[in-house]
Amino acid sequence: MIKLEGEHTVQRRKIAIIGAGIGLALVAAIYYFLVLATLTVATTPAGALVKIDGKAVARSPMNGFEIATGRHKLDITHSYYAPYSEQIDVVYGERVVRTLNLQLGEGTIKLLSNPKGAWVEVDGQRLDAITPTEITLPSGLHEIVMGQAERRAVTQSVELKADETLSVNLSLNIDPHGSLKLRVRPAGAKVEFVGEQLTYKSNMRLPIGEYAIKVSKRGYVTQAFRQVVKYGENQRSISLQRQYANLSVNVREQDAIVNVSYLDGGDKINKPYQANMRVPVGKVNVRAAAMGHRTQSKSIILNAKGVSLNFSLPVLNAKVGREFTDSLSSLDQGPQMVVLAPGRFQMGNNAGPPSERPVHTVALPQPFAVSKYEITVAQFLQFVTLTKRNVDSRILKLDPQLPVAHVTHKDAVAYTQWLSQESGQRYRLLTESEWEYAARGGSSSAYSFGDDPLNMCAYANISDLSTKQAFRSWTVTNCDDGQVRPGIGGQYKPNKFGLHDLYGNVAEWVQECGIPEYTQAPIIGSDPTLGASCESHGYRGGSWDSTAEEAASSYRNASSRSSDDRGIRVLREF
């Protein structure tokens, strides 16, 4: 009996095990047929949270997530972006793919301050409202700044999520500082805080209060004042007045000419001396001249007490009309020079263009020598060879007997400096006054020989009927000098000073920068005209391609470059 019961128990256990196996197989089969589907989700931006039927399963990108067949709710959320929701129906064997560009969401920020009435800046933009207020913004990071008169501005960065409402409440503390900006003239004036260890900088922040300030510059009257700095911006304009002092000049020679030059507001000023004249303190140059005497200059620093200067000008003897050449240390001879007498003349032409106006008296108190001819290619190349100067290669191809052309103003100045070194004398370019004095040859007419331009061809190589044959479209003077381009110097009549080719052939560089008009005409002709910008330099006399009118004694021009019609004439001082 006991044996039969044990056999039945074993049999039942076998049947249970078999049933369990069949059940598991059935469940596996059911799962196979229900779950054999996948879901892939990709979002821009990545990192979105993926929920299926309210349960978070992954963050995007999500690839090949197994999902049961049937209907499901898909939710996709991101902190800064609008949520996405969808009902999806999944069937057996389907690969469900969702690729989404999430839209940036919005949120609301309530802006509060203590005290109320603060201005607000959001991301650098001032709102047209004061606290309390609210603003709708794209979700993300934002910078909030609030401020109020006499209170320190406060900044806070906030993170705003999509569909979120934030409150930003800032406490504004009283700001004990203000900014100070001083507009000071002239430039370069020194600003000092008296009794304070402070160095002034424009728009500097200072504690609210009162400060003793001093503004000074040499040559100007110092200003001292007290400045109250309040909260916010504090501005003040200070203009220093020039400090003047008496200048007394005594010259032993009667009828002497005295010129005073100085800086005023950064500009160079030239003025004839008047008895006990008031001059701004600072650096002053006084130049005294008398006919037939050596001109003298004295540079001084004029202080508030004033200065008295005395001049005794030595007699300068030079034989007018004498021709000479200086020996050069290179065993050559310098240019042939002609001594010109001192004198006065009327410079300019009131009937000409504005650049020639106004007519003014210029004195040349001491004799000087001018090269009889324009400097030749051979003479210039002697300088180039010995100094190894780099010049326009076209000069090397010119006939050595012709006047040099294609030279820059710097080339011309360098040549005169070389002549000075080689000879031990003082060579330089002519000033405009000296050039016009030399060109006029003692005349007051348009040309040294009179006013009729048709007579020019006897004295100068200009643009005339010969030129017309080569350049048919050109406007020319109705005479014929028989020359088209530059010719050998000395082929035409000299003026009364014995100088050749001051008109035509090649124009001649002068000392001065390009000056549109006689804004500050010198009274002593050896002084350059002031008021110029050195973007260009003056040249005078016209050239082979100029009309007679463009070669007149008063005609002026300027350029910043070399040309085939510009050359050199030099002056030697005594």
C-alpha positions as CSV (number, residue, x, y, z in Angstrom):
1,M,0.0,0.0,0.0
2,I,2.7,2.4,0.9
3,K,4.6,1.5,-2.3
4,L,1.6,2.3,-4.6
5,E,1.2,5.8,-3.0
6,G,4.9,6.6,-3.8
7,E,4.5,5.7,-7.4
8,H,1.5,8.0,-7.9
9,T,3.4,10.9,-6.4
10,V,6.3,10.5,-8.8
11,Q,3.9,10.3,-11.7
12,R,2.2,13.6,-10.7
13,R,5.5,15.4,-10.4
14,K,6.5,14.3,-13.9
15,I,3.2,15.6,-15.2
16,A,3.8,19.0,-13.4
17,I,7.2,19.4,-14.8
18,I,6.0,18.7,-18.3
19,G,3.2,21.2,-17.9
20,A,5.5,23.9,-16.7
21,G,7.8,23.5,-19.7
22,I,4.8,23.7,-22.0
23,G,3.7,26.9,-20.2
24,L,7.1,28.5,-20.5
25,A,7.3,27.7,-24.2
26,L,3.8,29.1,-24.7
27,V,4.8,32.4,-22.9
28,A,8.0,32.6,-25.0
29,A,5.9,32.2,-28.1
30,I,3.4,34.8,-27.0
31,Y,6.3,37.3,-26.1
32,Y,7.9,36.5,-29.5
33,F,4.8,37.4,-31.4
34,L,3.9,40.5,-29.2
35,V,7.4,42.2,-28.7
36,L,9.1,41.6,-32.0
37,A,9.2,45.5,-32.8
38,T,11.8,48.2,-32.1
39,L,11.7,52.0,-31.5
40,T,14.5,54.4,-32.5
41,V,14.4,58.1,-31.4
42,A,16.9,60.8,-32.5
43,T,16.5,64.4,-31.5
44,T,18.2,67.7,-32.1
45,P,19.5,68.6,-29.7
46,A,20.4,65.3,-28.2
47,G,19.8,64.4,-24.5
48,A,16.0,64.5,-24.6
49,L,14.2,62.3,-22.1
50,V,12.1,59.5,-23.9
51,K,9.0,58.2,-22.1
52,I,6.8,55.3,-23.2
53,D,3.4,55.1,-21.6
54,G,4.6,57.5,-18.9
55,K,7.7,55.5,-18.0
56,A,11.1,57.0,-18.7
57,V,13.2,54.5,-20.7
58,A,16.2,56.4,-22.2
59,R,17.7,59.7,-23.4
60,S,18.1,60.4,-27.1
61,P,19.6,59.1,-29.2
62,M,17.8,55.8,-28.4
63,N,18.5,53.0,-30.9
64,G,16.5,49.7,-31.4
65,F,14.5,49.8,-28.1
66,E,12.3,46.7,-28.0
67,I,8.6,47.6,-27.7
68,A,5.5,45.5,-27.5
69,T,3.1,45.6,-30.4
70,G,0.0,47.7,-29.8
71,R,-0.8,51.3,-29.0
72,H,1.7,53.3,-26.9
73,K,2.1,57.0,-25.8
74,L,5.4,58.5,-26.7
75,D,6.6,61.6,-24.8
76,I,9.9,63.4,-25.4
77,T,11.0,66.3,-23.2
78,H,14.0,68.6,-22.9
79,S,14.7,71.2,-20.3
80,Y,15.0,74.1,-22.8
81,Y,12.6,72.9,-25.5
82,A,8.9,72.5,-26.1
83,P,7.7,68.9,-25.2
84,Y,6.7,66.4,-27.9
85,S,3.9,63.9,-27.5
86,E,2.5,61.2,-29.9
87,Q,0.3,58.1,-29.9
88,I,2.0,55.3,-31.9
89,D,0.6,52.0,-33.1
90,V,3.2,49.3,-33.2
91,V,2.7,46.1,-35.3
92,Y,4.8,42.9,-35.4
93,G,8.1,43.2,-37.0
94,E,8.0,47.1,-37.4
95,R,11.0,49.3,-36.9
96,V,9.5,52.6,-35.6
97,V,11.8,55.6,-36.2
98,R,11.3,59.2,-34.9
99,T,13.8,62.0,-35.9
100,L,12.8,65.2,-34.3
101,N,14.1,68.9,-34.4
102,L,12.9,70.1,-31.0
103,Q,11.6,73.7,-30.9
104,L,13.1,76.1,-28.4
105,G,10.6,76.7,-25.7
106,E,9.7,79.8,-23.8
107,G,9.3,80.7,-20.1
108,T,8.4,83.6,-18.0
109,I,10.5,85.6,-15.6
110,K,8.9,87.7,-12.9
111,L,11.2,90.6,-12.2
112,L,11.1,92.0,-8.7
113,S,13.4,94.3,-6.7
114,N,13.8,95.8,-3.3
115,P,13.1,98.7,-3.5
116,K,10.7,98.8,-6.4
117,G,11.2,100.9,-9.5
118,A,14.5,99.5,-10.7
119,W,15.5,99.6,-14.3
120,V,16.2,96.2,-15.8
121,E,18.6,94.8,-18.4
122,V,18.2,91.4,-19.8
123,D,21.1,90.0,-21.8
124,G,22.5,93.5,-22.2
125,Q,19.2,95.0,-23.5
126,R,17.5,97.7,-21.3
127,L,13.8,97.0,-20.8
128,D,11.2,99.7,-21.4
129,A,9.8,99.0,-17.9
130,I,10.7,99.1,-14.2
131,T,10.1,96.6,-11.5
132,P,7.8,94.8,-10.7
133,T,7.3,93.5,-14.3
134,E,7.6,90.2,-16.1
135,I,9.0,89.1,-19.4
136,T,8.6,86.1,-21.7
137,L,12.0,84.8,-22.9
138,P,13.3,81.8,-24.8
139,S,14.3,79.1,-22.5
140,G,18.0,78.9,-21.6
141,L,20.5,80.9,-19.6
142,H,19.9,84.6,-19.1
143,E,21.7,87.5,-17.4
144,I,19.5,89.9,-15.4
145,V,20.8,93.3,-14.2
146,M,18.8,95.6,-12.1
147,G,19.8,99.1,-10.9
148,Q,18.4,102.3,-9.5
149,A,19.6,105.9,-9.1
150,E,22.2,106.0,-6.3
151,R,22.0,102.2,-5.9
152,R,24.6,99.7,-7.0
153,A,23.5,97.6,-10.0
154,V,23.1,93.9,-9.2
155,T,23.6,91.0,-11.7
156,Q,22.1,87.5,-11.5
157,S,22.3,84.7,-14.0
158,V,19.2,82.4,-14.3
159,E,18.3,79.2,-16.0
160,L,14.9,79.3,-17.6
161,K,13.3,76.0,-18.6
162,A,10.5,75.6,-21.2
163,D,7.1,76.5,-19.9
164,E,8.6,77.5,-16.6
165,T,7.8,80.6,-14.5
166,L,10.7,82.0,-12.5
167,S,10.8,84.8,-10.0
168,V,14.0,87.0,-9.8
169,N,14.0,89.3,-6.7
170,L,17.1,91.4,-6.2
171,S,18.0,93.7,-3.3
172,L,19.6,96.9,-4.4
173,N,22.2,98.4,-2.1
174,I,23.1,102.1,-2.1
175,D,26.2,102.6,-4.3
176,P,28.7,105.0,-2.7
177,H,30.5,105.6,-6.0
178,G,30.3,107.7,-9.2
179,S,32.3,108.2,-12.4
180,L,34.3,111.3,-13.3
181,K,35.1,112.4,-16.8
182,L,37.1,115.6,-17.4
183,R,37.3,117.1,-20.9
184,V,40.6,119.0,-20.8
185,R,42.1,121.3,-23.4
186,P,44.8,121.5,-24.5
187,A,45.7,117.9,-25.0
188,G,48.5,116.6,-22.7
189,A,47.5,118.7,-19.7
190,K,48.2,117.0,-16.3
191,V,45.3,116.3,-14.0
192,E,46.1,115.9,-10.3
193,F,44.1,115.0,-7.2
194,V,45.4,117.3,-4.4
195,G,46.0,115.5,-1.2
196,E,44.8,112.1,-2.6
197,Q,46.8,109.1,-3.7
198,L,44.8,108.9,-6.9
199,T,45.9,108.9,-10.6
200,Y,43.3,110.3,-12.9
201,K,41.8,108.2,-15.7
202,S,38.9,109.1,-17.8
203,N,35.6,107.8,-16.5
204,M,37.3,106.6,-13.3
205,R,35.1,105.4,-10.4
206,L,35.4,107.4,-7.2
207,P,33.7,107.3,-3.8
208,I,31.0,109.9,-3.6
209,G,32.4,113.1,-2.1
210,E,34.3,116.3,-2.9
211,Y,37.8,116.4,-4.4
212,A,40.5,119.1,-4.9
213,I,41.7,118.9,-8.5
214,K,44.5,120.8,-10.3
215,V,45.0,120.9,-14.1
216,S,48.2,122.2,-15.5
217,K,50.5,122.3,-18.5
218,R,53.6,124.2,-19.2
219,G,52.8,127.5,-20.9
220,Y,49.3,127.6,-19.6
221,V,47.6,129.1,-16.5
222,T,47.0,126.3,-13.9
223,Q,43.4,125.8,-12.9
224,A,42.5,124.5,-9.4
225,F,38.9,123.7,-8.4
226,R,36.8,121.4,-6.2
227,Q,34.8,118.7,-7.8
228,V,31.8,117.1,-6.2
229,V,31.3,113.5,-7.3
230,K,27.8,112.3,-7.1
231,Y,26.3,108.9,-7.9
232,G,26.3,108.2,-11.6
233,E,28.2,110.1,-14.3
234,N,30.0,113.3,-13.4
235,Q,31.5,115.4,-16.3
236,R,33.3,118.7,-16.5
237,S,35.1,120.7,-19.2
238,I,38.3,122.6,-18.5
239,S,40.1,124.9,-21.0
240,L,43.4,126.2,-19.8
241,Q,44.3,129.7,-20.9
242,R,47.7,130.4,-22.5
243,Q,50.1,132.2,-20.2
244,Y,51.6,135.2,-21.8
245,A,54.7,137.2,-21.0
246,N,56.5,140.3,-22.3
247,L,59.1,139.8,-25.0
248,S,61.5,142.7,-25.6
249,V,63.9,142.7,-28.6
250,N,66.5,145.3,-29.4
251,V,68.5,145.3,-32.6
252,R,71.5,147.6,-33.1
253,E,70.9,147.9,-36.8
254,Q,68.2,150.4,-37.9
255,D,65.3,149.2,-40.0
256,A,65.9,145.6,-38.8
257,I,63.2,143.0,-39.4
258,V,62.4,140.8,-36.4
259,N,60.2,137.8,-36.7
260,V,58.8,135.8,-33.7
261,S,57.6,132.2,-34.0
262,Y,56.1,130.0,-31.3
263,L,53.7,127.2,-30.8
264,D,50.1,128.1,-29.9
265,G,47.7,125.2,-29.3
266,G,49.9,122.9,-31.3
267,D,50.1,125.2,-34.3
268,K,53.2,127.1,-35.4
269,I,52.7,130.9,-35.4
270,N,54.8,133.4,-37.2
271,K,54.4,137.1,-36.3
272,P,56.4,140.3,-36.9
273,Y,57.9,141.7,-33.7
274,Q,56.2,144.7,-32.1
275,A,57.6,146.6,-29.1
276,N,57.0,144.8,-25.8
277,M,54.7,142.2,-27.5
278,R,53.0,139.6,-25.4
279,V,53.9,136.1,-26.4
280,P,52.8,132.8,-25.0
281,V,55.3,131.4,-22.5
282,G,57.3,128.4,-23.7
283,K,59.7,127.8,-26.6
284,V,60.1,130.9,-28.7
285,N,62.3,131.6,-31.7
286,V,63.3,135.1,-32.5
287,R,64.9,135.9,-35.9
288,A,66.5,139.3,-36.6
289,A,67.6,140.4,-40.0
290,A,68.8,143.6,-41.6
291,M,69.7,144.3,-45.2
292,G,73.3,143.4,-45.9
293,H,73.8,141.8,-42.5
294,R,73.9,138.2,-41.4
295,T,70.6,137.0,-40.1
296,Q,70.6,135.7,-36.6
297,S,68.2,133.5,-34.6
298,K,67.8,132.9,-30.9
299,S,65.7,130.2,-29.4
300,I,64.6,130.8,-25.8
301,I,62.2,129.4,-23.2
302,L,60.0,132.3,-22.3
303,N,58.8,132.3,-18.7
304,A,56.2,134.3,-16.9
305,K,58.8,137.0,-16.0
306,G,59.4,137.8,-19.7
307,V,62.7,138.1,-21.6
308,S,64.7,140.9,-23.2
309,L,66.9,140.0,-26.2
310,N,69.7,142.0,-27.8
311,F,71.0,141.5,-31.4
312,S,74.1,142.9,-33.1
313,L,74.1,141.7,-36.7
314,P,77.5,141.4,-38.5
315,V,77.9,142.9,-41.9
316,L,77.8,140.3,-44.7
317,N,79.9,141.2,-47.7
318,A,79.3,139.3,-50.9
319,K,80.0,140.4,-54.4
320,V,76.6,140.5,-56.2
321,G,76.7,138.8,-59.5
322,R,79.9,136.8,-58.8
323,E,79.9,133.3,-60.2
324,F,81.8,130.6,-58.4
325,T,82.0,126.9,-57.7
326,D,82.9,125.2,-54.5
327,S,85.5,122.5,-54.4
328,L,84.2,119.1,-53.2
329,S,86.2,116.7,-51.1
330,S,85.7,114.1,-53.8
331,L,88.1,116.3,-56.0
332,D,85.2,117.5,-58.1
333,Q,83.6,120.9,-58.4
334,G,80.1,121.7,-57.1
335,P,77.4,123.4,-59.2
336,Q,78.1,126.8,-60.8
337,M,76.6,129.4,-58.4
338,V,75.6,133.1,-58.9
339,V,75.5,135.6,-56.0
340,L,72.2,137.4,-55.6
341,A,71.8,140.7,-53.8
342,P,69.5,141.1,-50.7
343,G,66.3,142.9,-51.3
344,R,62.5,143.2,-50.8
345,F,59.8,142.2,-53.3
346,Q,56.1,141.7,-53.7
347,M,55.4,138.0,-53.7
348,G,52.3,136.4,-55.2
349,N,49.6,137.5,-57.7
350,N,46.2,138.8,-56.6
351,A,44.8,138.2,-60.2
352,G,45.9,134.5,-60.1
353,P,44.4,131.5,-58.4
354,P,43.8,131.4,-54.6
355,S,47.1,129.7,-54.1
356,E,49.0,132.8,-55.2
357,R,47.1,135.2,-52.9
358,P,47.5,137.5,-51.2
359,V,50.4,139.6,-52.6
360,H,52.7,140.3,-49.6
361,T,56.0,141.9,-49.0
362,V,59.0,139.6,-48.4
363,A,62.5,140.6,-47.4
364,L,65.6,138.8,-48.2
365,P,68.1,140.6,-46.0
366,Q,71.3,138.8,-46.7
367,P,72.9,137.8,-50.0
368,F,72.7,134.2,-51.1
369,A,73.9,132.2,-54.1
370,V,71.7,130.2,-56.5
371,S,72.8,127.6,-59.0
372,K,73.1,129.1,-62.4
373,Y,71.6,126.1,-64.1
374,E,69.4,123.2,-63.0
375,I,71.4,120.3,-61.5
376,T,72.4,117.9,-64.3
377,V,72.1,114.1,-64.4
378,A,75.9,113.9,-64.2
379,Q,76.1,116.1,-61.1
380,F,73.3,114.1,-59.4
381,L,74.8,110.7,-60.3
382,Q,78.1,111.8,-58.8
383,F,76.2,112.0,-55.5
384,V,74.4,108.7,-56.1
385,T,77.7,106.9,-56.9
386,L,79.5,108.1,-53.8
387,T,76.7,107.6,-51.4
388,K,75.3,104.4,-53.1
389,R,71.8,105.9,-52.8
390,N,68.9,103.9,-54.3
391,V,67.1,106.1,-56.8
392,D,64.7,105.7,-59.7
393,S,66.4,103.6,-62.3
394,R,65.2,105.8,-65.1
395,I,67.7,108.5,-64.0
396,L,70.5,106.2,-65.0
397,K,69.2,106.1,-68.6
398,L,69.1,109.9,-69.0
399,D,71.6,112.0,-71.0
400,P,74.2,113.1,-68.4
401,Q,74.0,116.7,-69.8
402,L,70.3,117.0,-69.2
403,P,68.7,118.4,-66.0
404,V,68.1,115.5,-63.7
405,A,64.4,114.3,-63.4
406,H,62.5,111.5,-61.7
407,V,63.9,112.7,-58.3
408,T,61.8,112.7,-55.2
409,H,61.8,115.6,-52.8
410,K,63.8,113.4,-50.4
411,D,66.4,112.8,-53.1
412,A,66.7,116.6,-53.7
413,V,67.1,117.3,-50.0
414,A,69.7,114.5,-49.7
415,Y,71.7,115.9,-52.6
416,T,71.9,119.3,-50.9
417,Q,73.0,117.7,-47.6
418,W,75.7,115.8,-49.5
419,L,76.9,119.1,-51.2
420,S,77.1,120.7,-47.7
421,Q,79.2,117.8,-46.4
422,E,81.5,117.7,-49.4
423,S,82.1,121.5,-49.6
424,G,81.9,122.5,-45.9
425,Q,79.3,125.2,-46.9
426,R,75.6,125.4,-46.3
427,Y,73.6,124.2,-49.3
428,R,69.9,123.6,-49.3
429,L,66.8,123.9,-51.5
430,L,65.3,127.3,-52.0
431,T,62.3,128.4,-50.1
432,E,59.3,129.5,-52.2
433,S,60.1,133.1,-51.4
434,E,63.8,132.8,-52.5
435,W,62.7,130.9,-55.6
436,E,60.2,133.6,-56.7
437,Y,62.7,136.4,-55.9
438,A,65.3,134.6,-58.1
439,A,62.8,134.0,-60.9
440,R,61.5,137.5,-61.0
441,G,65.0,138.9,-61.4
442,G,64.0,142.3,-60.0
443,S,60.7,142.5,-62.0
444,S,57.1,142.8,-60.8
445,S,55.6,141.5,-64.0
446,A,54.3,137.9,-64.7
447,Y,57.7,136.9,-66.1
448,S,61.2,138.4,-65.6
449,F,61.0,139.7,-69.2
450,G,57.5,141.2,-69.0
451,D,53.9,140.1,-69.2
452,D,53.6,138.7,-72.8
453,P,53.7,134.9,-72.7
454,L,54.5,134.7,-76.4
455,N,58.0,135.9,-75.5
456,M,58.5,132.9,-73.2
457,C,60.0,130.7,-75.9
458,A,63.1,132.9,-76.0
459,Y,63.7,132.2,-72.2
460,A,62.3,128.8,-71.5
461,N,61.6,125.3,-72.8
462,I,57.8,125.0,-72.3
463,S,54.8,123.3,-74.0
464,D,54.7,125.1,-77.4
465,L,54.3,124.5,-81.1
466,S,57.2,122.0,-81.1
467,T,55.5,120.1,-78.3
468,K,52.2,120.2,-80.3
469,Q,53.8,118.1,-83.0
470,A,54.4,115.3,-80.6
471,F,51.3,115.7,-78.4
472,R,48.6,116.9,-80.7
473,S,45.8,117.0,-78.1
474,W,47.8,119.3,-75.7
475,T,47.0,123.0,-75.2
476,V,50.2,124.8,-75.9
477,T,51.6,128.4,-76.0
478,N,51.7,129.9,-79.5
479,C,55.4,130.2,-79.8
480,D,58.2,127.8,-80.7
481,D,61.3,127.1,-78.6
482,G,62.4,124.2,-80.9
483,Q,62.5,121.7,-78.0
484,V,59.9,119.0,-77.2
485,R,61.3,117.4,-74.0
486,P,63.9,118.6,-71.5
487,G,67.0,120.1,-73.1
488,I,70.5,120.9,-72.0
489,G,70.6,123.8,-69.6
490,G,71.7,127.3,-70.7
491,Q,70.2,127.2,-74.3
492,Y,67.8,130.0,-73.5
493,K,68.3,133.6,-72.4
494,P,69.0,134.1,-68.7
495,N,67.1,136.6,-66.5
496,K,68.6,139.8,-65.2
497,F,70.2,137.8,-62.3
498,G,72.1,135.7,-64.8
499,L,70.0,132.5,-64.0
500,H,68.9,130.1,-66.7
501,D,65.8,127.9,-67.0
502,L,64.0,129.1,-64.0
503,Y,61.0,128.8,-66.3
504,G,60.3,125.5,-68.1
505,N,62.7,122.6,-68.8
506,V,62.1,120.9,-65.4
507,A,60.2,122.2,-62.4
508,E,62.2,122.6,-59.2
509,W,61.5,121.3,-55.8
510,V,61.4,123.9,-53.0
511,Q,61.7,123.4,-49.2
512,E,58.1,123.8,-48.2
513,C,55.4,121.2,-47.9
514,G,52.4,121.6,-50.2
515,I,50.6,124.8,-49.1
516,P,47.2,125.6,-50.6
517,E,47.5,129.3,-49.9
518,Y,49.7,131.8,-48.1
519,T,48.1,131.3,-44.7
520,Q,51.2,132.4,-42.8
521,A,53.5,134.1,-45.3
522,P,57.0,134.8,-43.9
523,I,58.3,138.3,-43.7
524,I,61.9,137.0,-44.0
525,G,62.2,135.0,-47.2
526,S,64.6,132.4,-45.9
527,D,61.9,131.2,-43.5
528,P,59.6,128.6,-45.0
529,T,55.9,129.3,-45.3
530,L,53.9,127.7,-42.5
531,G,50.6,125.9,-42.3
532,A,51.4,123.0,-44.5
533,S,50.8,119.3,-44.5
534,C,53.8,117.3,-45.7
535,E,51.8,114.8,-47.6
536,S,53.2,116.7,-50.6
537,H,56.0,119.3,-51.3
538,G,56.0,122.4,-53.4
539,Y,57.7,122.8,-56.8
540,R,58.0,126.0,-58.9
541,G,58.8,127.2,-62.4
542,G,56.9,124.9,-64.7
543,S,58.5,122.5,-67.1
544,W,58.8,121.3,-70.7
545,D,55.1,120.2,-70.6
546,S,53.8,123.4,-69.0
547,T,52.0,126.3,-70.7
548,A,53.5,129.8,-70.3
549,E,50.8,130.5,-67.6
550,E,52.0,127.5,-65.6
551,A,55.6,128.7,-65.7
552,A,55.0,132.2,-64.4
553,S,57.0,133.6,-61.5
554,S,54.0,133.4,-59.1
555,Y,52.7,130.0,-60.2
556,R,52.7,127.3,-57.5
557,N,52.2,123.6,-57.4
558,A,52.8,120.6,-55.2
559,S,53.2,116.8,-55.4
560,S,54.0,113.8,-53.4
561,R,55.9,111.9,-56.0
562,S,58.7,112.2,-58.6
563,S,58.1,112.8,-62.3
564,D,59.9,113.2,-65.6
565,D,59.3,117.0,-65.3
566,R,60.6,117.7,-61.8
567,G,64.3,118.4,-60.9
568,I,66.6,120.3,-58.6
569,R,68.1,123.8,-58.2
570,V,70.2,124.6,-55.1
571,L,71.0,127.6,-52.8
572,R,74.1,128.3,-50.9
573,E,74.1,130.5,-47.8
574,F,76.9,132.8,-46.7
